[in-house]
Structure formats: C-alpha cells, structure tokens
C-alpha cells in the first residue's frame, strides 16, 4: 500500500511538472498593440490599444503607460486597482484612463481625452509583474486646415505666361504642395514656403508659372500622407491672359539695334573726321606749292633788290602752315578720344556680359549645391529613422529576452524544488523498504 501511495504521489508530481512546463513554455500570454501608428485630431479623444493575448485577468496587477521622452515619463499608473494621479506627467493629469470592466479580459487600452499637439510621440504599455511591454506611436493632426486658395499674382511677358500662387493654413504636420494641369500631370513649381505660427500650425504657399501649352484648368493640391489628408482647389485661366504679346524679345532686339546704330554712327563720324583731315592736308600741300612758286617768281623778277619783300612771303606761309598743323593735331586728338570712348564702351559691354555669365554660372552652382545638400539631408533623415527603428526593435527583443530569462529562472527553481521533493520521496521509500 505504501508503494502504491508513493507511486501515485510521484505520478501526481510528474503531471504537475508537465503542466507547469506547458504553462511556462507554451501557454504564456503576450502583450499586443497596434503595429500601425494611431492618428488623432487635435481636441478629439483617442484610444491607444493594448491587450494580453490570450486574455489574462490583470485587474489587480500593476499597470503602466509611459512616454520615454518625457520627465516624468508616466502617462498612467495603476497599482492594486488604484489610479496614481500624482505620478503622472502634469500635461496628462485628468486626461488618461483605463477601461476597468475590460481589465479582467486582459484589455489595458489607454483612453486619452482632448488630444493636444504635444501628445504626439511613442507610448509604452507595460506590466511590471509579468515583465511584458509593447510600444505604439501616436500621430496628432490638425483638424482645422483650410482648403487652398489660388490667386493670380502676375504675368510673365517673356513667355506670355501667368503666375499663380496657392496658400493653405492650419496644417500639422507640415504638408507638401503639388500643382497639376488639366490632365493630372504634375507641373514644375518653385520651392514650397512653410511658416510655423505661434499655435504650432503650418501655413504653406507655392508659386508656379503656366502658359497656354499647359491648358486652361489648373489644380493646387495640398496633401499630408502621414495622416492621409488631402485638400485641393481648381482654377480656370481664360485665353485672354495668354494673349499678352512678348515684350522681352522686342526689348532685346531694340537694344541690339540701338547698339548697332550707335556703332555705325561712330564709324561714320570717324570717317568724316578722316576725310576732313585728308582735305586739310591736301590744302596745306597746295598752299606750300603755291608759296614756293611765288617765291621763285619773285626772286627772278625783283632779284636781289627786293630781298626784304621776298623775306615776308616765307614768314606768311610759315604762319599759315603752323595754323594748319595745329588744326590737324586737334583733329587727331578728337579722333583718338572717340576711339578711346568706343573702346571703353566696348570693354564695358563685354565686362557686363562676362559678369552676367559669371552670375548665371554661380547661381547654377549654388542651386546644384543646395540640391545636393537637400538630398544629403533627406538621406540622413532616412538613415536616422532606420537606425531609430532598429534600436527600438533591438530594445523590444532585449525586453523579451530578459522576460524569457526570468521565466526560465523561475522554471529552474521550481524544477529544483520538484527534484528535491522527488529525492526526499525516494529516500523515504528506501527507508520504508529497509524498515520492512
């Protein structure tokens, strides 16, 4: 009979061990929350889902909701079925609660009332007694963003185009702005201007230049993919706005013609001065030859007796020659000054053209540098997001690993106790056999 009792007790212990192993290794509940971010609008109430699967009663357990980026980090704390309001971060006091009727079914979802922009972030659902945790992201969006308004701000006479501007306000997070033609094709527009107001909401504006080849109907679309919100407005531009004659080409042609005319006038003036100078030289040569002839004739006729009279004639001719020479020098100086002015004007025009080309090249380089920097920033942000995601996943895996280690430690302790009990029972069985 004693042997039968001992065997039955051993069987009972083995069954208990098997049940314990099944409970700890295969039937452990895990904490589950939403894998996708929860989106809420400012002023609304939102529920952050979190529950045990399979369901386990946690009504008397310690339950915590926290935000790791806050100090204090507690959003909601419950111990022994009591809400510890004093432990909460001041911004969450009076705005967080649990569904007490659902705690028996393992539902510890958090209700957050009167959502604010500052509530956006990552939340942690945690059960310290079970070392179970789960994370969920809350995205807060503005519920008062306006439909975009389109206005005609000017005309581009160079291409017979129209300049349109689109503006929308009250957005959070900041959206992107797209311009579409009548067929739904995206138009190339300038950079979107984003301004954050004192209420933390964003106002965005964008400009685009369109011409007749783009059609008559245009759409400004403001969208925020993160919260799946889109607003758009359409505008119809009449043909009359595209009939403005291009004046830029006419102005350019006028400048070119005026420059050509001024150069031709300068050349004509130069030719006239040269002809005048040549005629003066010819006149001087004729005067000199006539003076020489008169001098020879006077010398032959009057002879030595009229030397005094003859000496006056060279004096007069020399005086005339000097006057002609002075006038020729003045004409040459005028020609030189005109040439210098033409050269200076030409150099100035070339310098202006060179400066314009340099400015255009420098602008292109700066635009390329800005584009490169923007791409680098986008890549850096993506890398940071990926690293942050990896860190969060590693943190969750570490938490799960720590929980598994703790459970295994408990199982080892229990198995040791069972082994000790089994050893004691075997000793008692041996003692009983010896006594028999």
Buried (B, 14 or more C-beta within 10 A) or exposed (E): EEEEEBEEBBEEBEEEBEEBBEEBEEEBBEBBBBEEBBBBBBEEEBEBBBBBEEEBEBBEBBBBBBBEEBEEBBBBBBBEEEBBEEBBBEEBEEBBEBEEEBBEBBBBBBBBEEBBBEBBBBBBBBBEEBBBBBBBBBBBBBBEBBEBBBEEEEBBBEBBBBBBBBBBBBBBBBBEBBBBBEEEEEBEBEEBEBEEEEEEBBBBBBBBBBBBEBBBEBBBBBBBEEBEBEBBBEBEBEEEBBEBEEEEEEEEEEEEEEEEEEEEEBEEBBEEBEEEBEEBEEEBEEBBEEBEEBBEEBBEEEEEEEEEEBEEBEEEBEEBBEEBEEBBEEBEEBBEEBEEEBEEBEEEEEEEEEEEEEEEEEEEEEEEEEEEEEEEEEEEEEEEEEEEEEEEEEBEEEBBEEBBEEBEEEBEEBEEEBEEEBEEBEEEBEEEEEEE
